[in-house]
Structure formats: C-alpha cells, structure tokens
Amino acid sequence: MPKLPSVKGKKLIKILEKVGWYLDHTQGSHYILRNENGKKLTVAVHGNSEIPKGTLLGTLNDADISKDEFILLLKR
C-alpha cells in the first residue's frame, strides 16, 4: 500500500471538488463542503501548513475516498 502524501488544505479542497464536493461556506479558517446528498465535511485551511496524517485519513474516510483513489486524484 502506498504511503499517504502530505497535502495542504487548499489542495485537499480541490481534490474533493473533483469528486463532487462543493464549497458551502467558510467559517474562519474552516471550509465547509457538501455533496449532492447534503453530507457535510469540514477542512481546516491554516495558512500554508499541511494537514496532519490522522486528520487527512479521517477526512478521506468521511468523504468515502480510499487512500489509493486519493493518490490517483492527487496525480491528476
């Protein structure tokens, strides 16, 4: 299984938008995204810092995206 790469908040949002999530609103440095089913997802964008691995895995799990699928989307 490939190692999970580090990403910044803005990059994660762009990847999530590729698979159907859209920006609903922002609340401070937190970006709230939704999908067509109304499911909500929050991504913290703190300047230029990378998202911690555990937080990234939790976000991917909530978005129903596997690690392998995420890596493929990251390469596109």
N, CA, C, O and CB atoms as a CASP TS submission, in Angstrom:
PFRMAT TS
TARGET T0000
AUTHOR 0000-0000-0000
METHOD Language model
MODEL 1
PARENT N/A
ATOM      1  N   MET     1       0.852  -1.174   0.000  1.00  0.00           N
ATOM      2  CA  MET     1       0.000   0.000   0.000  1.00  0.00           C
ATOM      3  C   MET     1       0.898   1.238   0.000  1.00  0.00           C
ATOM      4  O   MET     1       1.823   1.332   0.807  1.00  0.00           O
ATOM      5  CB  MET     1      -0.970  -0.002   1.229  1.00  0.00           C
ATOM      6  N   PRO     2       0.629   2.191  -0.907  1.00  0.00           N
ATOM      7  CA  PRO     2       1.473   3.379  -0.981  1.00  0.00           C
ATOM      8  C   PRO     2       1.317   4.275   0.246  1.00  0.00           C
ATOM      9  O   PRO     2       0.284   4.283   0.916  1.00  0.00           O
ATOM     10  CB  PRO     2       1.148   4.166  -2.234  1.00  0.00           C
ATOM     11  N   LYS     3       2.366   5.016   0.508  1.00  0.00           N
ATOM     12  CA  LYS     3       2.374   5.928   1.647  1.00  0.00           C
ATOM     13  C   LYS     3       1.495   7.146   1.331  1.00  0.00           C
ATOM     14  O   LYS     3       1.499   7.648   0.207  1.00  0.00           O
ATOM     15  CB  LYS     3       3.829   6.369   1.992  1.00  0.00           C
ATOM     16  N   LEU     4       0.758   7.606   2.315  1.00  0.00           N
ATOM     17  CA  LEU     4      -0.126   8.754   2.147  1.00  0.00           C
ATOM     18  C   LEU     4       0.702  10.032   2.056  1.00  0.00           C
ATOM     19  O   LEU     4       1.456  10.339   2.980  1.00  0.00           O
ATOM     20  CB  LEU     4      -1.140   8.842   3.311  1.00  0.00           C
ATOM     21  N   PRO     5       0.575  10.789   0.957  1.00  0.00           N
ATOM     22  CA  PRO     5       1.362  12.014   0.827  1.00  0.00           C
ATOM     23  C   PRO     5       0.793  13.143   1.680  1.00  0.00           C
ATOM     24  O   PRO     5      -0.377  13.120   2.061  1.00  0.00           O
ATOM     25  CB  PRO     5       1.421  12.448  -0.632  1.00  0.00           C
ATOM     26  N   SER     6       1.628  14.118   1.970  1.00  0.00           N
ATOM     27  CA  SER     6       1.198  15.297   2.720  1.00  0.00           C
ATOM     28  C   SER     6       0.560  16.296   1.753  1.00  0.00           C
ATOM     29  O   SER     6       1.050  16.497   0.642  1.00  0.00           O
ATOM     30  CB  SER     6       2.398  15.948   3.481  1.00  0.00           C
ATOM     31  N   VAL     7      -0.526  16.912   2.186  1.00  0.00           N
ATOM     32  CA  VAL     7      -1.177  17.933   1.363  1.00  0.00           C
ATOM     33  C   VAL     7      -1.579  19.114   2.234  1.00  0.00           C
ATOM     34  O   VAL     7      -1.724  18.997   3.451  1.00  0.00           O
ATOM     35  CB  VAL     7      -2.413  17.352   0.632  1.00  0.00           C
ATOM     36  N   LYS     8      -1.752  20.227   1.590  1.00  0.00           N
ATOM     37  CA  LYS     8      -2.228  21.432   2.265  1.00  0.00           C
ATOM     38  C   LYS     8      -3.743  21.503   2.107  1.00  0.00           C
ATOM     39  O   LYS     8      -4.316  20.818   1.260  1.00  0.00           O
ATOM     40  CB  LYS     8      -1.539  22.719   1.690  1.00  0.00           C
ATOM     41  N   GLY     9      -4.377  22.315   2.906  1.00  0.00           N
ATOM     42  CA  GLY     9      -5.829  22.402   2.924  1.00  0.00           C
ATOM     43  C   GLY     9      -6.445  22.772   1.587  1.00  0.00           C
ATOM     44  O   GLY     9      -7.424  22.157   1.165  1.00  0.00           O
ATOM     45  N   LYS    10      -5.886  23.767   0.917  1.00  0.00           N
ATOM     46  CA  LYS    10      -6.432  24.212  -0.373  1.00  0.00           C
ATOM     47  C   LYS    10      -6.357  23.096  -1.416  1.00  0.00           C
ATOM     48  O   LYS    10      -7.278  22.935  -2.217  1.00  0.00           O
ATOM     49  CB  LYS    10      -5.673  25.455  -0.877  1.00  0.00           C
ATOM     50  N   LYS    11      -5.265  22.326  -1.409  1.00  0.00           N
ATOM     51  CA  LYS    11      -5.109  21.225  -2.362  1.00  0.00           C
ATOM     52  C   LYS    11      -6.143  20.134  -2.081  1.00  0.00           C
ATOM     53  O   LYS    11      -6.712  19.564  -3.012  1.00  0.00           O
ATOM     54  CB  LYS    11      -3.676  20.640  -2.293  1.00  0.00           C
ATOM     55  N   LEU    12      -6.387  19.844  -0.807  1.00  0.00           N
ATOM     56  CA  LEU    12      -7.388  18.844  -0.446  1.00  0.00           C
ATOM     57  C   LEU    12      -8.770  19.277  -0.912  1.00  0.00           C
ATOM     58  O   LEU    12      -9.546  18.451  -1.390  1.00  0.00           O
ATOM     59  CB  LEU    12      -7.389  18.605   1.070  1.00  0.00           C
ATOM     60  N   ILE    13      -9.082  20.540  -0.782  1.00  0.00           N
ATOM     61  CA  ILE    13     -10.378  21.044  -1.232  1.00  0.00           C
ATOM     62  C   ILE    13     -10.520  20.867  -2.738  1.00  0.00           C
ATOM     63  O   ILE    13     -11.581  20.460  -3.212  1.00  0.00           O
ATOM     64  CB  ILE    13     -10.550  22.525  -0.847  1.00  0.00           C
ATOM     65  N   LYS    14      -9.469  21.167  -3.500  1.00  0.00           N
ATOM     66  CA  LYS    14      -9.519  20.987  -4.953  1.00  0.00           C
ATOM     67  C   LYS    14      -9.758  19.526  -5.326  1.00  0.00           C
ATOM     68  O   LYS    14     -10.508  19.235  -6.258  1.00  0.00           O
ATOM     69  CB  LYS    14      -8.221  21.482  -5.594  1.00  0.00           C
ATOM     70  N   ILE    15      -9.125  18.614  -4.604  1.00  0.00           N
ATOM     71  CA  ILE    15      -9.316  17.187  -4.877  1.00  0.00           C
ATOM     72  C   ILE    15     -10.736  16.766  -4.544  1.00  0.00           C
ATOM     73  O   ILE    15     -11.351  16.013  -5.298  1.00  0.00           O
ATOM     74  CB  ILE    15      -8.313  16.342  -4.077  1.00  0.00           C
ATOM     75  N   LEU    16     -11.264  17.243  -3.423  1.00  0.00           N
ATOM     76  CA  LEU    16     -12.635  16.901  -3.047  1.00  0.00           C
ATOM     77  C   LEU    16     -13.640  17.454  -4.056  1.00  0.00           C
ATOM     78  O   LEU    16     -14.661  16.821  -4.325  1.00  0.00           O
ATOM     79  CB  LEU    16     -12.951  17.436  -1.645  1.00  0.00           C
ATOM     80  N   GLU    17     -13.355  18.625  -4.613  1.00  0.00           N
ATOM     81  CA  GLU    17     -14.244  19.197  -5.622  1.00  0.00           C
ATOM     82  C   GLU    17     -14.265  18.343  -6.890  1.00  0.00           C
ATOM     83  O   GLU    17     -15.276  18.308  -7.591  1.00  0.00           O
ATOM     84  CB  GLU    17     -13.814  20.627  -5.958  1.00  0.00           C
ATOM     85  N   LYS    18     -13.159  17.655  -7.192  1.00  0.00           N
ATOM     86  CA  LYS    18     -13.107  16.777  -8.363  1.00  0.00           C
ATOM     87  C   LYS    18     -14.086  15.608  -8.247  1.00  0.00           C
ATOM     88  O   LYS    18     -14.563  15.091  -9.258  1.00  0.00           O
ATOM     89  CB  LYS    18     -11.691  16.245  -8.555  1.00  0.00           C
ATOM     90  N   VAL    19     -14.385  15.193  -7.010  1.00  0.00           N
ATOM     91  CA  VAL    19     -15.247  14.027  -6.815  1.00  0.00           C
ATOM     92  C   VAL    19     -16.652  14.411  -6.355  1.00  0.00           C
ATOM     93  O   VAL    19     -17.381  13.570  -5.829  1.00  0.00           O
ATOM     94  CB  VAL    19     -14.621  13.086  -5.806  1.00  0.00           C
ATOM     95  N   GLY    20     -17.038  15.673  -6.549  1.00  0.00           N
ATOM     96  CA  GLY    20     -18.419  16.045  -6.317  1.00  0.00           C
ATOM     97  C   GLY    20     -18.726  16.874  -5.087  1.00  0.00           C
ATOM     98  O   GLY    20     -19.890  17.202  -4.856  1.00  0.00           O
ATOM     99  N   TRP    21     -17.740  17.223  -4.293  1.00  0.00           N
ATOM    100  CA  TRP    21     -17.977  18.086  -3.135  1.00  0.00           C
ATOM    101  C   TRP    21     -17.909  19.524  -3.603  1.00  0.00           C
ATOM    102  O   TRP    21     -17.169  19.837  -4.536  1.00  0.00           O
ATOM    103  CB  TRP    21     -16.943  17.817  -1.991  1.00  0.00           C
ATOM    104  N   TYR    22     -18.669  20.407  -2.969  1.00  0.00           N
ATOM    105  CA  TYR    22     -18.631  21.824  -3.312  1.00  0.00           C
ATOM    106  C   TYR    22     -18.582  22.658  -2.040  1.00  0.00           C
ATOM    107  O   TYR    22     -19.043  22.235  -0.980  1.00  0.00           O
ATOM    108  CB  TYR    22     -19.853  22.216  -4.173  1.00  0.00           C
ATOM    109  N   LEU    23     -18.015  23.850  -2.169  1.00  0.00           N
ATOM    110  CA  LEU    23     -17.876  24.746  -1.025  1.00  0.00           C
ATOM    111  C   LEU    23     -19.245  25.316  -0.674  1.00  0.00           C
ATOM    112  O   LEU    23     -19.889  25.964  -1.499  1.00  0.00           O
ATOM    113  CB  LEU    23     -16.862  25.888  -1.327  1.00  0.00           C
ATOM    114  N   ASP    24     -19.678  25.070   0.544  1.00  0.00           N
ATOM    115  CA  ASP    24     -20.951  25.594   1.028  1.00  0.00           C
ATOM    116  C   ASP    24     -20.732  26.967   1.650  1.00  0.00           C
ATOM    117  O   ASP    24     -21.407  27.931   1.291  1.00  0.00           O
ATOM    118  CB  ASP    24     -21.596  24.626   2.052  1.00  0.00           C
ATOM    119  N   HIS    25     -19.783  27.054   2.587  1.00  0.00           N
ATOM    120  CA  HIS    25     -19.435  28.327   3.206  1.00  0.00           C
ATOM    121  C   HIS    25     -18.140  28.171   3.988  1.00  0.00           C
ATOM    122  O   HIS    25     -17.630  27.065   4.163  1.00  0.00           O
ATOM    123  CB  HIS    25     -20.573  28.827   4.127  1.00  0.00           C
ATOM    124  N   THR    26     -17.621  29.296   4.452  1.00  0.00           N
ATOM    125  CA  THR    26     -16.438  29.269   5.302  1.00  0.00           C
ATOM    126  C   THR    26     -16.810  29.854   6.659  1.00  0.00           C
ATOM    127  O   THR    26     -17.710  30.684   6.788  1.00  0.00           O
ATOM    128  CB  THR    26     -15.254  30.057   4.654  1.00  0.00           C
ATOM    129  N   GLN    27     -16.093  29.394   7.640  1.00  0.00           N
ATOM    130  CA  GLN    27     -16.275  29.900   8.995  1.00  0.00           C
ATOM    131  C   GLN    27     -14.875  30.064   9.580  1.00  0.00           C
ATOM    132  O   GLN    27     -14.298  29.125  10.128  1.00  0.00           O
ATOM    133  CB  GLN    27     -17.178  28.932   9.879  1.00  0.00           C
ATOM    134  N   GLY    28     -14.352  31.262   9.451  1.00  0.00           N
ATOM    135  CA  GLY    28     -12.970  31.491   9.848  1.00  0.00           C
ATOM    136  C   GLY    28     -12.041  30.786   8.873  1.00  0.00           C
ATOM    137  O   GLY    28     -12.118  31.011   7.665  1.00  0.00           O
ATOM    138  N   SER    29     -11.170  29.940   9.388  1.00  0.00           N
ATOM    139  CA  SER    29     -10.246  29.202   8.526  1.00  0.00           C
ATOM    140  C   SER    29     -10.772  27.814   8.170  1.00  0.00           C
ATOM    141  O   SER    29     -10.041  27.004   7.600  1.00  0.00           O
ATOM    142  CB  SER    29      -8.894  29.078   9.202  1.00  0.00           C
ATOM    143  N   HIS    30     -12.018  27.535   8.497  1.00  0.00           N
ATOM    144  CA  HIS    30     -12.614  26.234   8.206  1.00  0.00           C
ATOM    145  C   HIS    30     -13.547  26.334   7.001  1.00  0.00           C
ATOM    146  O   HIS    30     -14.457  27.163   6.963  1.00  0.00           O
ATOM    147  CB  HIS    30     -13.377  25.701   9.434  1.00  0.00           C
ATOM    148  N   TYR    31     -13.300  25.474   6.027  1.00  0.00           N
ATOM    149  CA  TYR    31     -14.098  25.441   4.815  1.00  0.00           C
ATOM    150  C   TYR    31     -15.093  24.290   4.948  1.00  0.00           C
ATOM    151  O   TYR    31     -14.696  23.146   5.174  1.00  0.00           O
ATOM    152  CB  TYR    31     -13.197  25.279   3.540  1.00  0.00           C
ATOM    153  N   ILE    32     -16.368  24.588   4.810  1.00  0.00           N
ATOM    154  CA  ILE    32     -17.406  23.577   4.950  1.00  0.00           C
ATOM    155  C   ILE    32     -17.869  23.209   3.546  1.00  0.00           C
ATOM    156  O   ILE    32     -18.345  24.055   2.788  1.00  0.00           O
ATOM    157  CB  ILE    32     -18.603  24.090   5.839  1.00  0.00           C
ATOM    158  N   LEU    33     -17.720  21.932   3.216  1.00  0.00           N
ATOM    159  CA  LEU    33     -18.109  21.437   1.906  1.00  0.00           C
ATOM    160  C   LEU    33     -19.310  20.514   2.049  1.00  0.00           C
ATOM    161  O   LEU    33     -19.532  19.924   3.107  1.00  0.00           O
ATOM    162  CB  LEU    33     -16.933  20.705   1.221  1.00  0.00           C
ATOM    163  N   ARG    34     -20.070  20.398   0.991  1.00  0.00           N
ATOM    164  CA  ARG    34     -21.221  19.488   0.952  1.00  0.00           C
ATOM    165  C   ARG    34     -21.186  18.722  -0.363  1.00  0.00           C
ATOM    166  O   ARG    34     -20.556  19.142  -1.334  1.00  0.00           O
ATOM    167  CB  ARG    34     -22.575  20.269   1.109  1.00  0.00           C
ATOM    168  N   ASN    35     -21.882  17.582  -0.370  1.00  0.00           N
ATOM    169  CA  ASN    35     -22.059  16.849  -1.624  1.00  0.00           C
ATOM    170  C   ASN    35     -23.529  16.889  -2.001  1.00  0.00           C
ATOM    171  O   ASN    35     -24.324  17.521  -1.307  1.00  0.00           O
ATOM    172  CB  ASN    35     -21.555  15.375  -1.501  1.00  0.00           C
ATOM    173  N   GLU    36     -23.907  16.223  -3.093  1.00  0.00           N
ATOM    174  CA  GLU    36     -25.295  16.308  -3.560  1.00  0.00           C
ATOM    175  C   GLU    36     -26.280  15.642  -2.605  1.00  0.00           C
ATOM    176  O   GLU    36     -27.479  15.909  -2.674  1.00  0.00           O
ATOM    177  CB  GLU    36     -25.417  15.677  -4.930  1.00  0.00           C
ATOM    178  N   ASN    37     -25.798  14.786  -1.722  1.00  0.00           N
ATOM    179  CA  ASN    37     -26.674  14.143  -0.743  1.00  0.00           C
ATOM    180  C   ASN    37     -26.851  14.988   0.514  1.00  0.00           C
ATOM    181  O   ASN    37     -27.613  14.622   1.409  1.00  0.00           O
ATOM    182  CB  ASN    37     -26.124  12.781  -0.368  1.00  0.00           C
ATOM    183  N   GLY    38     -26.152  16.113   0.583  1.00  0.00           N
ATOM    184  CA  GLY    38     -26.257  17.004   1.728  1.00  0.00           C
ATOM    185  C   GLY    38     -25.288  16.687   2.849  1.00  0.00           C
ATOM    186  O   GLY    38     -25.312  17.339   3.893  1.00  0.00           O
ATOM    187  N   LYS    39     -24.427  15.684   2.645  1.00  0.00           N
ATOM    188  CA  LYS    39     -23.433  15.336   3.653  1.00  0.00           C
ATOM    189  C   LYS    39     -22.425  16.473   3.794  1.00  0.00           C
ATOM    190  O   LYS    39     -22.026  17.077   2.799  1.00  0.00           O
ATOM    191  CB  LYS    39     -22.718  14.012   3.287  1.00  0.00           C
ATOM    192  N   LYS    40     -22.015  16.764   5.023  1.00  0.00           N
ATOM    193  CA  LYS    40     -21.138  17.896   5.305  1.00  0.00           C
ATOM    194  C   LYS    40     -19.743  17.410   5.688  1.00  0.00           C
ATOM    195  O   LYS    40     -19.577  16.373   6.329  1.00  0.00           O
ATOM    196  CB  LYS    40     -21.728  18.768   6.428  1.00  0.00           C
ATOM    197  N   LEU    41     -18.754  18.186   5.279  1.00  0.00           N
ATOM    198  CA  LEU    41     -17.358  17.873   5.535  1.00  0.00           C
ATOM    199  C   LEU    41     -16.633  19.190   5.833  1.00  0.00           C
ATOM    200  O   LEU    41     -16.865  20.188   5.151  1.00  0.00           O
ATOM    201  CB  LEU    41     -16.705  17.118   4.315  1.00  0.00           C
ATOM    202  N   THR    42     -15.768  19.201   6.834  1.00  0.00           N
ATOM    203  CA  THR    42     -15.032  20.410   7.197  1.00  0.00           C
ATOM    204  C   THR    42     -13.542  20.197   6.968  1.00  0.00           C
ATOM    205  O   THR    42     -12.972  19.185   7.375  1.00  0.00           O
ATOM    206  CB  THR    42     -15.303  20.799   8.667  1.00  0.00           C
ATOM    207  N   VAL    43     -12.924  21.174   6.308  1.00  0.00           N
ATOM    208  CA  VAL    43     -11.479  21.141   6.059  1.00  0.00           C
ATOM    209  C   VAL    43     -10.888  22.424   6.626  1.00  0.00           C
ATOM    210  O   VAL    43     -11.323  23.522   6.280  1.00  0.00           O
ATOM    211  CB  VAL    43     -11.154  20.992   4.520  1.00  0.00           C
ATOM    212  N   ALA    44      -9.899  22.281   7.497  1.00  0.00           N
ATOM    213  CA  ALA    44      -9.222  23.444   8.080  1.00  0.00           C
ATOM    214  C   ALA    44      -8.086  23.879   7.163  1.00  0.00           C
ATOM    215  O   ALA    44      -7.235  23.073   6.788  1.00  0.00           O
ATOM    216  CB  ALA    44      -8.681  23.122   9.506  1.00  0.00           C
ATOM    217  N   VAL    45      -8.083  25.150   6.809  1.00  0.00           N
ATOM    218  CA  VAL    45      -7.032  25.705   5.972  1.00  0.00           C
ATOM    219  C   VAL    45      -6.300  26.743   6.815  1.00  0.00           C
ATOM    220  O   VAL    45      -6.744  27.883   6.949  1.00  0.00           O
ATOM    221  CB  VAL    45      -7.609  26.332   4.643  1.00  0.00           C
ATOM    222  N   HIS    46      -5.174  26.326   7.378  1.00  0.00           N
ATOM    223  CA  HIS    46      -4.399  27.201   8.253  1.00  0.00           C
ATOM    224  C   HIS    46      -3.145  27.649   7.522  1.00  0.00           C
ATOM    225  O   HIS    46      -2.073  27.065   7.678  1.00  0.00           O
ATOM    226  CB  HIS    46      -4.036  26.487   9.582  1.00  0.00           C
ATOM    227  N   GLY    47      -3.299  28.685   6.730  1.00  0.00           N
ATOM    228  CA  GLY    47      -2.164  29.239   6.002  1.00  0.00           C
ATOM    229  C   GLY    47      -1.552  28.227   5.059  1.00  0.00           C
ATOM    230  O   GLY    47      -2.244  27.625   4.238  1.00  0.00           O
ATOM    231  N   ASN    48      -0.267  28.048   5.181  1.00  0.00           N
ATOM    232  CA  ASN    48       0.468  27.147   4.289  1.00  0.00           C
ATOM    233  C   ASN    48       0.828  25.830   4.964  1.00  0.00           C
ATOM    234  O   ASN    48       1.675  25.092   4.459  1.00  0.00           O
ATOM    235  CB  ASN    48       1.731  27.824   3.792  1.00  0.00           C
ATOM    236  N   SER    49       0.200  25.522   6.095  1.00  0.00           N
ATOM    237  CA  SER    49       0.567  24.301   6.813  1.00  0.00           C
ATOM    238  C   SER    49      -0.147  23.083   6.229  1.00  0.00           C
ATOM    239  O   SER    49      -1.251  23.175   5.692  1.00  0.00           O
ATOM    240  CB  SER    49       0.237  24.440   8.307  1.00  0.00           C
ATOM    241  N   GLU    50       0.516  21.958   6.354  1.00  0.00           N
ATOM    242  CA  GLU    50      -0.032  20.702   5.836  1.00  0.00           C
ATOM    243  C   GLU    50      -1.008  20.108   6.839  1.00  0.00           C
ATOM    244  O   GLU    50      -0.917  20.350   8.043  1.00  0.00           O
ATOM    245  CB  GLU    50       1.098  19.696   5.524  1.00  0.00           C
ATOM    246  N   ILE    51      -1.937  19.329   6.319  1.00  0.00           N
ATOM    247  CA  ILE    51      -2.932  18.675   7.159  1.00  0.00           C
ATOM    248  C   ILE    51      -2.277  17.456   7.815  1.00  0.00           C
ATOM    249  O   ILE    51      -1.636  16.666   7.122  1.00  0.00           O
ATOM    250  CB  ILE    51      -4.197  18.261   6.326  1.00  0.00           C
ATOM    251  N   PRO    52      -2.420  17.286   9.123  1.00  0.00           N
ATOM    252  CA  PRO    52      -1.849  16.104   9.787  1.00  0.00           C
ATOM    253  C   PRO    52      -2.409  14.805   9.184  1.00  0.00           C
ATOM    254  O   PRO    52      -3.556  14.761   8.739  1.00  0.00           O
ATOM    255  CB  PRO    52      -2.140  16.152  11.307  1.00  0.00           C
ATOM    256  N   LYS    53      -1.590  13.763   9.178  1.00  0.00           N
ATOM    257  CA  LYS    53      -1.969  12.487   8.545  1.00  0.00           C
ATOM    258  C   LYS    53      -3.271  11.917   9.100  1.00  0.00           C
ATOM    259  O   LYS    53      -4.118  11.459   8.332  1.00  0.00           O
ATOM    260  CB  LYS    53      -0.857  11.467   8.728  1.00  0.00           C
ATOM    261  N   GLY    54      -3.444  11.937  10.408  1.00  0.00           N
ATOM    262  CA  GLY    54      -4.655  11.387  11.011  1.00  0.00           C
ATOM    263  C   GLY    54      -5.892  12.163  10.605  1.00  0.00           C
ATOM    264  O   GLY    54      -6.943  11.577  10.347  1.00  0.00           O
ATOM    265  N   THR    55      -5.768  13.484  10.547  1.00  0.00           N
ATOM    266  CA  THR    55      -6.883  14.323  10.120  1.00  0.00           C
ATOM    267  C   THR    55      -7.217  14.068   8.664  1.00  0.00           C
ATOM    268  O   THR    55      -8.388  14.000   8.291  1.00  0.00           O
ATOM    269  CB  THR    55      -6.560  15.801  10.336  1.00  0.00           C
ATOM    270  N   LEU    56      -6.182  13.924   7.836  1.00  0.00           N
ATOM    271  CA  LEU    56      -6.379  13.638   6.419  1.00  0.00           C
ATOM    272  C   LEU    56      -7.086  12.296   6.230  1.00  0.00           C
ATOM    273  O   LEU    56      -8.019  12.185   5.434  1.00  0.00           O
ATOM    274  CB  LEU    56      -5.032  13.640   5.680  1.00  0.00           C
ATOM    275  N   LEU    57      -6.636  11.280   6.964  1.00  0.00           N
ATOM    276  CA  LEU    57      -7.281   9.967   6.865  1.00  0.00           C
ATOM    277  C   LEU    57      -8.746  10.030   7.299  1.00  0.00           C
ATOM    278  O   LEU    57      -9.601   9.402   6.674  1.00  0.00           O
ATOM    279  CB  LEU    57      -6.526   8.940   7.719  1.00  0.00           C
ATOM    280  N   GLY    58      -9.040  10.773   8.352  1.00  0.00           N
ATOM    281  CA  GLY    58     -10.413  10.924   8.809  1.00  0.00           C
ATOM    282  C   GLY    58     -11.275  11.629   7.782  1.00  0.00           C
ATOM    283  O   GLY    58     -12.421  11.239   7.556  1.00  0.00           O
ATOM    284  N   THR    59     -10.735  12.664   7.160  1.00  0.00           N
ATOM    285  CA  THR    59     -11.471  13.404   6.129  1.00  0.00           C
ATOM    286  C   THR    59     -11.738  12.513   4.923  1.00  0.00           C
ATOM    287  O   THR    59     -12.843  12.516   4.381  1.00  0.00           O
ATOM    288  CB  THR    59     -10.689  14.662   5.698  1.00  0.00           C
ATOM    289  N   LEU    60     -10.730  11.751   4.501  1.00  0.00           N
ATOM    290  CA  LEU    60     -10.917  10.836   3.370  1.00  0.00           C
ATOM    291  C   LEU    60     -11.950   9.775   3.700  1.00  0.00           C
ATOM    292  O   LEU    60     -12.762   9.410   2.849  1.00  0.00           O
ATOM    293  CB  LEU    60      -9.590  10.173   2.984  1.00  0.00           C
ATOM    294  N   ASN    61     -11.928   9.281   4.919  1.00  0.00           N
ATOM    295  CA  ASN    61     -12.902   8.289   5.352  1.00  0.00           C
ATOM    296  C   ASN    61     -14.312   8.874   5.320  1.00  0.00           C
ATOM    297  O   ASN    61     -15.242   8.223   4.844  1.00  0.00           O
ATOM    298  CB  ASN    61     -12.564   7.783   6.764  1.00  0.00           C
ATOM    299  N   ASP    62     -14.477  10.095   5.823  1.00  0.00           N
ATOM    300  CA  ASP    62     -15.781  10.755   5.817  1.00  0.00           C
ATOM    301  C   ASP    62     -16.278  11.014   4.394  1.00  0.00           C
ATOM    302  O   ASP    62     -17.482  10.987   4.139  1.00  0.00           O
ATOM    303  CB  ASP    62     -15.707  12.069   6.588  1.00  0.00           C
ATOM    304  N   ALA    63     -15.348  11.265   3.472  1.00  0.00           N
ATOM    305  CA  ALA    63     -15.701  11.546   2.081  1.00  0.00           C
ATOM    306  C   ALA    63     -15.833  10.271   1.256  1.00  0.00           C
ATOM    307  O   ALA    63     -16.112  10.341   0.059  1.00  0.00           O
ATOM    308  CB  ALA    63     -14.660  12.457   1.452  1.00  0.00           C
ATOM    309  N   ASP    64     -15.638   9.105   1.876  1.00  0.00           N
ATOM    310  CA  ASP    64     -15.699   7.804   1.186  1.00  0.00           C
ATOM    311  C   ASP    64     -14.697   7.702   0.037  1.00  0.00           C
ATOM    312  O   ASP    64     -15.023   7.240  -1.056  1.00  0.00           O
ATOM    313  CB  ASP    64     -17.105   7.563   0.651  1.00  0.00           C
ATOM    314  N   ILE    65     -13.469   8.145   0.313  1.00  0.00           N
ATOM    315  CA  ILE    65     -12.383   8.072  -0.660  1.00  0.00           C
ATOM    316  C   ILE    65     -11.286   7.200  -0.070  1.00  0.00           C
ATOM    317  O   ILE    65     -10.844   7.429   1.056  1.00  0.00           O
ATOM    318  CB  ILE    65     -11.839   9.498  -1.026  1.00  0.00           C
ATOM    319  N   SER    66     -10.848   6.204  -0.824  1.00  0.00           N
ATOM    320  CA  SER    66      -9.770   5.338  -0.349  1.00  0.00           C
ATOM    321  C   SER    66      -8.423   6.048  -0.531  1.00  0.00           C
ATOM    322  O   SER    66      -8.315   7.027  -1.269  1.00  0.00           O
ATOM    323  CB  SER    66      -9.781   3.973  -1.107  1.00  0.00           C
ATOM    324  N   LYS    67      -7.401   5.531   0.160  1.00  0.00           N
ATOM    325  CA  LYS    67      -6.061   6.109   0.023  1.00  0.00           C
ATOM    326  C   LYS    67      -5.569   6.018  -1.415  1.00  0.00           C
ATOM    327  O   LYS    67      -4.991   6.968  -1.942  1.00  0.00           O
ATOM    328  CB  LYS    67      -5.076   5.402   0.960  1.00  0.00           C
ATOM    329  N   ASP    68      -5.800   4.866  -2.047  1.00  0.00           N
ATOM    330  CA  ASP    68      -5.348   4.680  -3.424  1.00  0.00           C
ATOM    331  C   ASP    68      -6.047   5.642  -4.376  1.00  0.00           C
ATOM    332  O   ASP    68      -5.415   6.218  -5.261  1.00  0.00           O
ATOM    333  CB  ASP    68      -5.588   3.243  -3.869  1.00  0.00           C
ATOM    334  N   GLU    69      -7.357   5.814  -4.191  1.00  0.00           N
ATOM    335  CA  GLU    69      -8.109   6.744  -5.029  1.00  0.00           C
ATOM    336  C   GLU    69      -7.616   8.177  -4.816  1.00  0.00           C
ATOM    337  O   GLU    69      -7.505   8.948  -5.770  1.00  0.00           O
ATOM    338  CB  GLU    69      -9.618   6.645  -4.725  1.00  0.00           C
ATOM    339  N   PHE    70      -7.323   8.527  -3.572  1.00  0.00           N
ATOM    340  CA  PHE    70      -6.813   9.859  -3.261  1.00  0.00           C
ATOM    341  C   PHE    70      -5.484  10.107  -3.960  1.00  0.00           C
ATOM    342  O   PHE    70      -5.264  11.184  -4.512  1.00  0.00           O
ATOM    343  CB  PHE    70      -6.654  10.032  -1.748  1.00  0.00           C
ATOM    344  N   ILE    71      -4.610   9.133  -3.940  1.00  0.00           N
ATOM    345  CA  ILE    71      -3.301   9.283  -4.587  1.00  0.00           C
ATOM    346  C   ILE    71      -3.468   9.451  -6.091  1.00  0.00           C
ATOM    347  O   ILE    71      -2.758  10.247  -6.705  1.00  0.00           O
ATOM    348  CB  ILE    71      -2.398   8.068  -4.285  1.00  0.00           C
ATOM    349  N   LEU    72      -4.396   8.711  -6.693  1.00  0.00           N
ATOM    350  CA  LEU    72      -4.665   8.870  -8.124  1.00  0.00           C
ATOM    351  C   LEU    72      -5.211  10.259  -8.439  1.00  0.00           C
ATOM    352  O   LEU    72      -4.813  10.878  -9.426  1.00  0.00           O
ATOM    353  CB  LEU    72      -5.651   7.805  -8.600  1.00  0.00           C
ATOM    354  N   LEU    73      -6.113  10.739  -7.607  1.00  0.00           N
ATOM    355  CA  LEU    73      -6.667  12.077  -7.814  1.00  0.00           C
ATOM    356  C   LEU    73      -5.614  13.159  -7.630  1.00  0.00           C
ATOM    357  O   LEU    73      -5.646  14.185  -8.310  1.00  0.00           O
ATOM    358  CB  LEU    73      -7.826  12.320  -6.862  1.00  0.00           C
ATOM    359  N   LEU    74      -4.697  12.935  -6.725  1.00  0.00           N
ATOM    360  CA  LEU    74      -3.621  13.883  -6.461  1.00  0.00           C
ATOM    361  C   LEU    74      -2.680  13.998  -7.665  1.00  0.00           C
ATOM    362  O   LEU    74      -2.138  15.071  -7.930  1.00  0.00           O
ATOM    363  CB  LEU    74      -2.835  13.460  -5.211  1.00  0.00           C
ATOM    364  N   LYS    75      -2.491  12.911  -8.380  1.00  0.00           N
ATOM    365  CA  LYS    75      -1.592  12.904  -9.532  1.00  0.00           C
ATOM    366  C   LYS    75      -2.196  13.576 -10.751  1.00  0.00           C
ATOM    367  O   LYS    75      -1.464  13.997 -11.647  1.00  0.00           O
ATOM    368  CB  LYS    75      -1.211  11.493  -9.877  1.00  0.00           C
ATOM    369  N   ARG    76      -3.519  13.685 -10.802  1.00  0.00           N
ATOM    370  CA  ARG    76      -4.170  14.313 -11.963  1.00  0.00           C
ATOM    371  C   ARG    76      -4.059  15.790 -11.932  1.00  0.00           C
ATOM    372  O   ARG    76      -4.553  16.465 -12.835  1.00  0.00           O
ATOM    373  CB  ARG    76      -5.610  13.935 -12.037  1.00  0.00           C
TER
END
